[in-house]
Amino acid sequence: MAVDYIVIVVYLAGMLAVGWWGMRRAKSKSEFLVAGRRLGPSMYSGTMAAIVLGGASTIGGVGLGYQYGLSGAWMVFTIGLGLLALSIFFSARIARLKVYTVSEMLDLRYGGRAGVISGVVMWAYTLMLAVTSTIAYATIFDVLFDINRTLAIILGGSIVVAYSTLGGMWSITLTDMVQFVVKTIGVLLLLLPIAVVKAGGFSEMKAQLPTEYFDPLGIGGETIFTYVLIYTFGMLIGQDIWQRVFTARSDTTAKWGGTVAGTYCLVYALAGAVIGTAAKVLYPNLASADDAFATIVKDELPVGVRGLVLAAALAAVMSTSSGALIACATVANNDIWSRLRGIVRPDGEHDEVKGNRAFILLMGLAVIGTAIALNDVVEALTVAYNLLVGGLLVPILGGLLWKRGTAQGALASVAVGGLAVIVLMATFGILANEPVYYGLLSSLAAYLIVSLATPATDEAVLAAWRERLAGRAPEPVAEAVPAHQ
C-alpha cells in the first residue's frame, strides 16, 4: 500500500499548506469567521456540500445501504432536502442579516434577551457534532495505517485543529473545496461504478438480494419520518450550516449556490446506498454494516485508486469536523464567553482574530479529548441533533415566520424543549424517537402559550429586524452585547 500511503500523506500535507496560506487572508473578524462574506457561487456550493456530507454521510450512508439497500439513502437524502429547504426559503434572509451566529439572530429578532441560553444549547450541539466527526478518524486511520484508536483520533484531530486555528473560515473554505473535489472523484466517479461492476451489475445485484433491498421505503416509514424531523429540520437551524450561509457574497449566491449543493447531496445519498448494496452482494456476512465502506475499498480497488478513495473518506470527515469546530468556537466565544464577561468592542475587528483563534484551539483540544473518551458515534450524534431540534427549532423558525413571537416565548421554548429532550433521553434511551418528538411538541407549546401571554415585541425592535432582513441596515459595529441582556 506504499502508493496509497503516499497519496494520503500528500493529501494531509496539502491540507496543512492550504491552512497556512489561508492564515494570510484572515486579518479581521469577518475574514476569520465568515471568509469576509465574499464567496461566489462555485466556492459556496462546493464548501456547503462538503460540510453537510461528512463521515456519517459517507461511511454511515454506505453502511445503511449495506443493511437496507436503496432505502438506506434516506438519511443523507433528508440532509439534502433540509439544505434545499434552507436555501430556497430562508438563506437569502439569513445572509442579509450580516450576523455571525444563530444567537445573534435571535437577539435581533427578540430584542437582545435570548443569546446566552440559546448559545449554550447550540454550543453543545456543535461540540458533539465535532466529536462524532473526530471519532470517525479512528476507522479510517485503522484501515490506512493499522494504528490504535487514540492515536488515530489525535492524528486526524490535530491536523484539522491546526489548519482551522491558522486561517479560520478562509482555511476551512479552501480545504473544503479540495475535499469536495476529492470526494466527488473518489466516491461518485471511482468507487460507485467500480462497486457496481464488481458486484456483477444491477441485474446480478437484484438476483442476489431480497426484493426489499430495492424497495424505496424498505427502511420503514417511522425511520424516514424521524430522519426528516432530525436531519431536515436540523439543516435549517445549525450554527455550522448558518455560518456557511454567512460566507455568501450575496443573498442570490446563498439561495442558488445552496440549491446546487442540496441537489448534489441527493445524488450522493443514492450513490452511498448503491455502493452499500453492492457491498452486500460481495460481502454478505460482515460483522458490522459500518465496515462495508472500508472493506470494499480495501479489497476491490486497485492501488492508488484505493488511496484516493480513502482520501475521499478522510475529506468527508475533515470537512464536517472543521466546520463544526469553528462553529463551536464561534458560539463559545461570541455567544457565551463575551456575553458573560459583558464585553463590547466598539472599534476594529482586528484584535478579535487572536481571541477567536485561541477559542478554536481550546475547543479543538476539548473535542479531541472528548472523542477519545467516547465510543458510540451514533449516540453522540443523536444527542446533538435532539438538543438542537428540540431546543432551538421552534424559536428560530418562529422568529422568522411569526410576528407575535416574544423573547419570553423564545426563552421558554428553548428551556422547556431542551429540558424535555434531556429528561426523555434519560427515560426512554438516547436512541429512542420519543425525546425529539415530545421535546419538539413541548417546545412549540411553550413558545405559543408564553408568547401569547406576554406583551408583543416592541415595534422598534421589529422595525429594526425588518430592516436587517431586507438588507437595508448596516452591519452592527459592536460585536457583543452587555451582560445584562
LOLUMDO-190581 format. One record per residue (C-alpha): residue in three letters; x, y, z. Coordinates in Angstrom, 1 decimal. Layout:
BEGIN
REC  code      xx      yy      zz
REC   ALA       X       Y       Z
...
// end
This chain:
BEGIN
REC  code      xx      yy      zz
REC   MET     0.0     0.0     0.0
REC   ALA     3.0     2.3    -0.4
REC   VAL     1.4     4.2    -3.2
REC   ASP    -1.8     4.6    -1.2
REC   TYR     0.2     5.9     1.8
REC   ILE     1.9     8.5    -0.5
REC   VAL    -1.5     9.7    -1.8
REC   ILE    -2.8    10.1     1.8
REC   VAL     0.3    11.8     3.1
REC   VAL     0.4    14.3     0.2
REC   TYR    -3.3    15.0     0.8
REC   LEU    -2.8    15.7     4.5
REC   ALA     0.3    17.8     3.9
REC   GLY    -1.7    19.8     1.3
REC   MET    -4.4    20.5     3.9
REC   LEU    -1.9    22.0     6.3
REC   ALA    -0.3    24.0     3.5
REC   VAL    -3.7    25.4     2.5
REC   GLY    -4.4    26.3     6.1
REC   TRP    -1.1    28.2     6.3
REC   TRP    -1.9    30.1     3.1
REC   GLY    -5.4    30.9     4.5
REC   MET    -3.8    32.5     7.6
REC   ARG    -2.6    35.4     5.4
REC   ARG    -6.1    36.3     4.4
REC   ALA    -7.7    36.1     7.8
REC   LYS    -6.9    39.6     9.1
REC   SER   -10.2    40.6    10.6
REC   LYS   -13.1    39.0    12.5
REC   SER   -15.2    38.9     9.4
REC   GLU   -12.4    37.3     7.3
REC   PHE   -11.6    34.8    10.1
REC   LEU   -15.2    33.7    11.0
REC   VAL   -17.1    34.1     7.7
REC   ALA   -14.5    34.4     5.0
REC   GLY   -15.3    38.1     4.6
REC   ARG   -18.7    37.3     3.3
REC   ARG   -17.1    37.1    -0.2
REC   LEU   -17.7    33.5    -1.5
REC   GLY   -19.1    33.3    -5.0
REC   PRO   -21.5    30.6    -6.3
REC   SER   -18.9    27.9    -7.2
REC   MET   -16.9    28.0    -4.0
REC   TYR   -20.1    28.4    -1.9
REC   SER   -21.7    25.4    -3.4
REC   GLY   -18.6    23.2    -3.0
REC   THR   -17.9    24.2     0.6
REC   MET   -21.6    23.8     1.6
REC   ALA   -21.8    20.3     0.1
REC   ALA   -18.5    19.4     1.8
REC   ILE   -19.6    20.4     5.3
REC   VAL   -23.0    18.6     5.3
REC   LEU   -21.6    15.4     3.8
REC   GLY   -19.3    14.1     6.5
REC   GLY   -18.2    10.7     7.7
REC   ALA   -21.8     9.8     8.8
REC   SER   -23.0    10.5     5.2
REC   THR   -20.2     8.6     3.6
REC   ILE   -19.2     5.7     5.8
REC   GLY   -22.6     5.6     7.5
REC   GLY   -24.5     6.1     4.2
REC   VAL   -22.8     3.1     2.7
REC   GLY   -23.4     1.1     5.9
REC   LEU   -27.2     1.9     5.7
REC   GLY   -27.1     0.8     2.0
REC   TYR   -25.5    -2.5     3.1
REC   GLN   -28.1    -3.0     5.8
REC   TYR   -31.3    -1.8     4.0
REC   GLY   -30.5    -1.5     0.3
REC   LEU   -31.5     1.5    -1.7
REC   SER   -33.8     2.8     1.1
REC   GLY   -30.6     3.3     3.1
REC   ALA   -30.2     6.6     1.1
REC   TRP   -32.9     8.2     3.2
REC   MET   -30.7     9.6     6.0
REC   VAL   -28.4    11.5     3.6
REC   PHE   -31.4    12.3     1.3
REC   THR   -33.2    14.1     4.2
REC   ILE   -30.0    16.1     4.8
REC   GLY   -30.2    17.2     1.1
REC   LEU   -33.9    18.0     1.5
REC   GLY   -33.1    20.2     4.5
REC   LEU   -30.3    22.0     2.7
REC   LEU   -32.7    22.6    -0.3
REC   ALA   -35.4    24.0     2.1
REC   LEU   -32.9    26.2     3.8
REC   SER   -31.5    27.5     0.6
REC   ILE   -34.8    28.2    -1.2
REC   PHE   -36.9    29.5     1.6
REC   PHE   -34.6    31.0     4.3
REC   SER   -31.0    31.5     3.2
REC   ALA   -31.4    34.9     1.4
REC   ARG   -32.9    36.4     4.5
REC   ILE   -30.3    34.8     6.7
REC   ALA   -27.5    36.1     4.6
REC   ARG   -28.9    39.7     4.7
REC   LEU   -28.8    39.7     8.5
REC   LYS   -25.0    40.1     8.5
REC   VAL   -24.6    38.3    11.8
REC   TYR   -22.1    35.7    13.0
REC   THR   -24.2    33.3    15.0
REC   VAL   -27.7    32.0    15.3
REC   SER   -28.0    33.5    18.8
REC   GLU   -27.2    37.0    17.3
REC   MET   -30.2    36.4    15.0
REC   LEU   -32.4    35.6    18.0
REC   ASP   -31.2    38.7    19.8
REC   LEU   -32.0    40.9    16.8
REC   ARG   -35.5    39.4    16.4
REC   TYR   -36.5    39.3    20.1
REC   GLY   -34.7    42.3    21.5
REC   GLY   -31.4    41.0    22.9
REC   ARG   -32.5    38.5    25.6
REC   ALA   -32.1    35.1    24.1
REC   GLY   -28.4    34.9    23.5
REC   VAL   -26.7    33.0    26.3
REC   ILE   -29.2    30.2    26.8
REC   SER   -29.6    29.6    23.1
REC   GLY   -25.8    29.8    22.8
REC   VAL   -25.3    27.1    25.4
REC   VAL   -27.7    24.7    23.5
REC   MET   -26.0    25.5    20.2
REC   TRP   -22.5    25.0    21.7
REC   ALA   -23.5    21.6    23.0
REC   TYR   -24.8    20.6    19.5
REC   THR   -21.7    21.9    17.6
REC   LEU   -19.3    20.3    20.2
REC   MET   -21.0    16.8    19.9
REC   LEU   -21.0    17.2    16.1
REC   ALA   -17.3    17.9    16.0
REC   VAL   -16.7    15.0    18.4
REC   THR   -18.6    12.5    16.2
REC   SER   -16.6    13.6    13.2
REC   THR   -13.4    13.3    15.1
REC   ILE   -14.2     9.7    16.3
REC   ALA   -14.6     8.7    12.6
REC   TYR   -10.8     9.3    12.1
REC   ALA   -10.2     6.1    14.1
REC   THR   -12.0     4.0    11.5
REC   ILE   -10.2     5.5     8.5
REC   PHE    -6.7     5.6    10.0
REC   ASP    -7.1     2.0    11.3
REC   VAL    -7.6     0.9     7.6
REC   LEU    -4.8     3.1     6.4
REC   PHE    -2.0     2.6     8.9
REC   ASP    -3.3     0.0    11.4
REC   ILE    -2.8     2.3    14.4
REC   ASN    -4.7     2.3    17.6
REC   ARG    -7.9     4.3    18.1
REC   THR    -6.5     7.0    20.4
REC   LEU    -3.5     7.8    18.2
REC   ALA    -5.8     7.9    15.1
REC   ILE    -8.1    10.5    16.8
REC   ILE    -5.1    12.6    17.9
REC   LEU    -3.5    12.5    14.4
REC   GLY    -6.7    13.4    12.5
REC   GLY    -7.9    15.8    15.0
REC   SER    -4.6    17.7    15.3
REC   ILE    -4.5    18.3    11.5
REC   VAL    -8.0    19.8    11.5
REC   VAL    -7.3    21.9    14.6
REC   ALA    -4.1    23.1    13.1
REC   TYR    -5.4    24.4     9.8
REC   SER    -8.7    25.7    11.4
REC   THR    -6.7    27.6    14.0
REC   LEU    -4.3    29.1    11.5
REC   GLY    -6.7    30.6     9.0
REC   GLY   -10.2    30.2    10.4
REC   MET   -13.0    30.1     7.8
REC   TRP   -10.7    31.0     4.9
REC   SER    -8.5    28.0     5.6
REC   ILE   -11.6    25.8     6.1
REC   THR   -13.2    27.1     2.9
REC   LEU   -10.1    26.4     0.8
REC   THR    -9.6    23.0     2.3
REC   ASP   -13.3    22.2     1.9
REC   MET   -13.1    23.0    -1.9
REC   VAL   -10.2    20.5    -2.2
REC   GLN   -12.1    18.0    -0.1
REC   PHE   -15.2    18.5    -2.3
REC   VAL   -13.3    17.7    -5.4
REC   VAL   -11.5    14.6    -3.8
REC   LYS   -14.9    13.4    -2.5
REC   THR   -16.6    13.7    -5.9
REC   ILE   -13.8    11.9    -7.7
REC   GLY   -13.3     9.3    -5.1
REC   VAL   -16.9     8.3    -4.2
REC   LEU   -19.0     9.3    -7.2
REC   LEU   -16.6     8.8   -10.2
REC   LEU   -14.5     5.9    -8.9
REC   LEU   -16.0     3.9    -6.1
REC   LEU   -19.6     3.9    -7.3
REC   PRO   -19.0     2.4   -10.8
REC   ILE   -16.3     0.0    -9.6
REC   ALA   -18.5    -1.3    -6.8
REC   VAL   -21.4    -1.9    -9.2
REC   VAL   -19.2    -3.6   -11.8
REC   LYS   -17.5    -5.8    -9.1
REC   ALA   -21.0    -6.9    -7.9
REC   GLY   -22.0    -8.0   -11.4
REC   GLY   -24.1    -5.0   -12.3
REC   PHE   -27.6    -4.2   -11.2
REC   SER   -29.2    -7.3   -12.7
REC   GLU   -26.9    -9.5   -10.6
REC   MET   -27.5    -7.4    -7.5
REC   LYS   -31.2    -7.9    -7.9
REC   ALA   -30.8   -11.6    -8.4
REC   GLN   -28.6   -12.0    -5.3
REC   LEU   -30.5    -9.9    -2.8
REC   PRO   -34.1    -9.9    -1.4
REC   THR   -36.6    -7.6    -3.1
REC   GLU   -36.9    -5.3    -0.1
REC   TYR   -33.3    -4.2    -0.9
REC   PHE   -34.8    -2.4    -3.9
REC   ASP   -37.9    -1.0    -2.1
REC   PRO   -37.6     2.8    -1.8
REC   LEU   -39.4     2.7     1.6
REC   GLY   -37.9    -0.5     2.8
REC   ILE   -36.2     1.2     5.8
REC   GLY   -39.6     2.0     7.3
REC   GLY   -41.9     5.0     7.4
REC   GLU   -41.2     5.8    11.0
REC   THR   -37.5     5.8    10.4
REC   ILE   -37.9     8.1     7.4
REC   PHE   -40.1    10.5     9.5
REC   THR   -37.5    10.6    12.2
REC   TYR   -34.8    11.4     9.7
REC   VAL   -36.9    14.2     8.4
REC   LEU   -37.5    15.6    11.9
REC   ILE   -33.9    15.4    13.0
REC   TYR   -31.8    16.0     9.8
REC   THR   -34.1    18.0     7.6
REC   PHE   -35.0    20.4    10.3
REC   GLY   -31.5    20.2    11.8
REC   MET   -30.2    21.6     8.5
REC   LEU   -32.5    24.6     8.9
REC   ILE   -31.0    25.9    12.2
REC   GLY   -27.5    24.5    12.8
REC   GLN   -24.7    27.1    13.5
REC   ASP   -22.3    25.1    11.4
REC   ILE   -24.7    25.5     8.4
REC   TRP   -25.7    29.1     9.1
REC   GLN   -22.0    30.1     9.4
REC   ARG   -21.6    28.9     5.8
REC   VAL   -24.6    30.9     4.7
REC   PHE   -23.0    33.9     6.2
REC   THR   -20.0    33.5     3.9
REC   ALA   -22.1    34.0     0.7
REC   ARG   -21.2    37.1    -1.4
REC   SER   -24.9    37.9    -1.9
REC   ASP   -28.4    36.5    -1.0
REC   THR   -28.6    35.2    -4.5
REC   THR   -25.4    33.2    -4.1
REC   ALA   -26.8    31.8    -0.8
REC   LYS   -30.1    30.8    -2.5
REC   TRP   -28.9    29.2    -5.7
REC   GLY   -25.5    28.0    -4.6
REC   GLY   -27.2    26.2    -1.7
REC   THR   -29.7    24.7    -4.1
REC   VAL   -26.9    23.2    -6.2
REC   ALA   -25.3    21.8    -3.0
REC   GLY   -28.6    20.3    -1.8
REC   THR   -29.1    18.7    -5.2
REC   TYR   -25.6    17.2    -5.0
REC   CYS   -26.5    15.8    -1.6
REC   LEU   -29.4    13.9    -3.1
REC   VAL   -27.1    12.3    -5.7
REC   TYR   -24.5    11.5    -3.0
REC   ALA   -27.2     9.8    -0.9
REC   LEU   -28.2     7.5    -3.8
REC   ALA   -24.6     6.7    -4.6
REC   GLY   -23.8     5.7    -1.0
REC   ALA   -26.8     3.4    -0.9
REC   VAL   -25.9     1.7    -4.2
REC   ILE   -22.3     1.2    -3.0
REC   GLY   -23.6    -0.4     0.2
REC   THR   -26.0    -2.6    -1.8
REC   ALA   -23.1    -3.8    -4.0
REC   ALA   -21.0    -4.5    -0.8
REC   LYS   -23.8    -6.7     0.5
REC   VAL   -23.5    -8.8    -2.7
REC   LEU   -19.7    -9.1    -2.4
REC   TYR   -19.5    -9.5     1.4
REC   PRO   -22.9   -10.8     2.7
REC   ASN   -21.6   -11.6     6.2
REC   LEU   -19.8    -8.6     7.6
REC   ALA   -19.8    -8.3    11.3
REC   SER   -20.9    -4.6    11.1
REC   ALA   -22.7    -2.7     8.4
REC   ASP   -20.3     0.2     9.0
REC   ASP   -17.4    -2.0     7.9
REC   ALA   -18.8    -2.1     4.3
REC   PHE   -17.1     1.1     3.1
REC   ALA   -13.6     0.2     4.4
REC   THR   -13.9    -3.5     3.2
REC   ILE   -15.0    -2.8    -0.4
REC   VAL   -12.3    -0.1    -0.7
REC   LYS    -9.6    -2.3     0.8
REC   ASP   -10.4    -5.4    -1.2
REC   GLU   -11.8    -4.3    -4.5
REC   LEU   -10.0    -1.1    -5.6
REC   PRO    -6.6    -1.0    -7.4
REC   VAL    -3.5     0.6    -5.8
REC   GLY    -3.5     4.4    -6.0
REC   VAL    -7.3     4.5    -6.6
REC   ARG    -7.7     2.9    -3.1
REC   GLY    -5.6     5.7    -1.6
REC   LEU    -7.7     8.4    -3.4
REC   VAL   -11.0     6.9    -2.2
REC   LEU    -9.7     6.6     1.3
REC   ALA    -8.6    10.3     1.0
REC   ALA   -12.2    11.0    -0.1
REC   ALA   -13.5     9.4     3.1
REC   LEU   -11.0    11.4     5.1
REC   ALA   -12.1    14.5     3.2
REC   ALA   -15.7    13.9     4.2
REC   VAL   -14.8    13.6     7.8
REC   MET   -12.4    16.5     7.9
REC   SER   -14.8    18.9     6.2
REC   THR   -17.6    18.3     8.7
REC   SER   -15.2    18.3    11.6
REC   SER   -13.6    21.6    10.7
REC   GLY   -17.0    23.2    10.1
REC   ALA   -18.3    22.0    13.4
REC   LEU   -15.2    23.1    15.2
REC   ILE   -15.2    26.7    14.0
REC   ALA   -19.0    26.9    14.7
REC   CYS   -18.4    25.5    18.3
REC   ALA   -15.6    28.1    18.9
REC   THR   -17.6    31.0    17.4
REC   VAL   -20.5    30.2    19.7
REC   ALA   -18.3    29.7    22.7
REC   ASN   -16.5    33.0    22.3
REC   ASN   -19.2    35.3    20.8
REC   ASP   -22.4    34.0    22.4
REC   ILE   -21.2    32.7    25.8
REC   TRP   -17.8    34.0    26.9
REC   SER   -18.1    37.6    25.6
REC   ARG   -21.7    38.0    26.9
REC   LEU   -20.9    36.6    30.3
REC   ARG   -18.0    38.9    30.7
REC   GLY   -20.0    41.9    29.3
REC   ILE   -17.5    42.8    26.7
REC   VAL   -18.4    45.3    24.0
REC   ARG   -15.8    46.1    21.4
REC   PRO   -16.9    49.2    19.6
REC   ASP   -13.9    49.6    17.3
REC   GLY   -12.0    47.5    14.8
REC   GLU   -12.3    43.8    14.3
REC   HIS    -8.6    43.0    14.0
REC   ASP    -8.0    42.5    17.7
REC   GLU   -10.7    39.8    17.8
REC   VAL    -8.9    37.4    15.5
REC   LYS    -6.5    36.4    18.2
REC   GLY    -9.3    35.6    20.6
REC   ASN   -11.3    33.6    18.1
REC   ARG    -8.1    31.7    17.1
REC   ALA    -7.5    30.8    20.8
REC   PHE   -11.0    29.5    21.1
REC   ILE   -10.7    27.3    18.1
REC   LEU    -7.5    25.8    19.6
REC   LEU    -9.2    25.4    23.0
REC   MET   -12.4    23.8    21.6
REC   GLY   -10.2    21.6    19.3
REC   LEU    -8.4    20.2    22.3
REC   ALA   -11.7    19.6    24.1
REC   VAL   -13.1    17.8    21.0
REC   ILE   -10.1    15.5    20.7
REC   GLY   -10.2    14.7    24.5
REC   THR   -14.0    14.0    24.4
REC   ALA   -13.6    11.9    21.2
REC   ILE   -11.0     9.7    22.9
REC   ALA   -13.3     9.2    25.9
REC   LEU   -16.5     8.4    23.9
REC   ASN   -17.1     5.2    21.9
REC   ASP   -20.6     5.4    20.4
REC   VAL   -20.8     7.8    17.4
REC   VAL   -24.5     7.3    16.8
REC   GLU   -25.4     8.1    20.4
REC   ALA   -23.3    11.3    20.4
REC   LEU   -24.8    12.4    17.1
REC   THR   -28.3    11.7    18.3
REC   VAL   -27.8    13.7    21.5
REC   ALA   -26.5    16.6    19.4
REC   TYR   -29.5    16.7    17.0
REC   ASN   -32.1    16.0    19.7
REC   LEU   -30.9    19.1    21.6
REC   LEU   -30.7    21.2    18.5
REC   VAL   -34.1    20.4    17.1
REC   GLY   -35.9    20.0    20.5
REC   GLY   -34.5    23.2    21.9
REC   LEU   -33.9    25.7    19.1
REC   LEU   -36.1    24.8    16.0
REC   VAL   -39.3    26.5    17.3
REC   PRO   -37.8    29.9    18.5
REC   ILE   -35.7    30.2    15.3
REC   LEU   -38.4    29.4    12.8
REC   GLY   -41.0    31.2    14.9
REC   GLY   -38.8    34.3    14.8
REC   LEU   -38.5    34.1    11.0
REC   LEU   -42.2    33.3    10.4
REC   TRP   -44.4    34.6    13.3
REC   LYS   -44.5    38.3    14.2
REC   ARG   -46.3    37.6    17.5
REC   GLY   -43.4    35.5    19.0
REC   THR   -41.8    37.2    22.0
REC   ALA   -38.5    37.0    23.8
REC   GLN   -40.2    35.4    26.8
REC   GLY   -41.8    32.8    24.5
REC   ALA   -38.4    32.1    22.9
REC   LEU   -36.6    31.6    26.2
REC   ALA   -39.4    29.4    27.5
REC   SER   -39.3    27.3    24.3
REC   VAL   -35.5    26.8    24.5
REC   ALA   -35.6    25.9    28.2
REC   VAL   -38.7    23.6    28.1
REC   GLY   -37.8    21.9    24.9
REC   GLY   -34.1    21.3    25.9
REC   LEU   -35.1    20.1    29.4
REC   ALA   -37.8    17.8    27.9
REC   VAL   -35.3    16.3    25.5
REC   ILE   -32.7    15.6    28.3
REC   VAL   -35.3    14.0    30.6
REC   LEU   -36.9    11.9    27.8
REC   MET   -33.5    10.7    26.7
REC   ALA   -32.8     9.6    30.2
REC   THR   -36.2     7.9    30.4
REC   PHE   -36.6     6.2    27.0
REC   GLY   -33.0     6.0    26.0
REC   ILE   -30.8     8.1    23.8
REC   LEU   -31.7     6.4    20.6
REC   ALA   -35.5     6.4    21.2
REC   ASN   -37.7     8.5    19.0
REC   GLU   -39.8     9.9    21.9
REC   PRO   -37.2    12.6    23.1
REC   VAL   -37.2    14.5    19.8
REC   TYR   -41.0    14.0    19.2
REC   TYR   -42.2    15.2    22.6
REC   GLY   -39.4    17.6    23.1
REC   LEU   -40.4    19.4    19.9
REC   LEU   -44.0    19.5    20.9
REC   SER   -43.3    20.8    24.3
REC   SER   -41.1    23.5    22.9
REC   LEU   -43.8    24.5    20.4
REC   ALA   -46.5    24.6    23.2
REC   ALA   -44.2    26.7    25.5
REC   TYR   -43.5    29.2    22.6
REC   LEU   -47.1    29.7    21.7
REC   ILE   -48.5    29.9    25.2
REC   VAL   -45.9    32.2    26.6
REC   SER   -45.7    34.4    23.5
REC   LEU   -49.5    35.0    23.6
REC   ALA   -49.5    35.5    27.3
REC   THR   -46.8    38.2    27.2
REC   PRO   -46.7    41.7    25.6
REC   ALA   -45.8    41.7    21.9
REC   THR   -42.3    42.5    20.9
REC   ASP   -41.6    46.2    20.8
REC   GLU   -42.4    47.7    17.4
REC   ALA   -39.0    49.4    17.3
REC   VAL   -37.3    46.1    17.6
REC   LEU   -39.4    44.6    14.9
REC   ALA   -38.8    47.6    12.6
REC   ALA   -35.0    47.2    13.0
REC   TRP   -35.4    43.4    12.4
REC   ARG   -37.3    44.1     9.2
REC   GLU   -34.7    46.5     8.0
REC   ARG   -32.0    43.9     8.6
REC   LEU   -34.0    41.2     6.9
REC   ALA   -34.4    43.4     3.8
REC   GLY   -30.7    44.1     3.8
REC   ARG   -31.2    47.9     4.2
REC   ALA   -29.5    48.2     7.6
REC   PRO   -25.7    48.3     8.1
REC   GLU   -23.9    45.5     9.9
REC   PRO   -23.7    46.4    13.6
REC   VAL   -20.4    47.8    14.9
REC   ALA   -20.5    46.2    18.4
REC   GLU   -19.7    42.6    18.3
REC   ALA   -21.1    41.6    21.7
REC   VAL   -23.9    42.7    24.0
REC   PRO   -23.9    43.8    27.6
REC   ALA   -24.0    41.0    30.1
REC   HIS   -27.4    42.1    31.5
REC   GLN   -29.1    41.4    28.2
// end
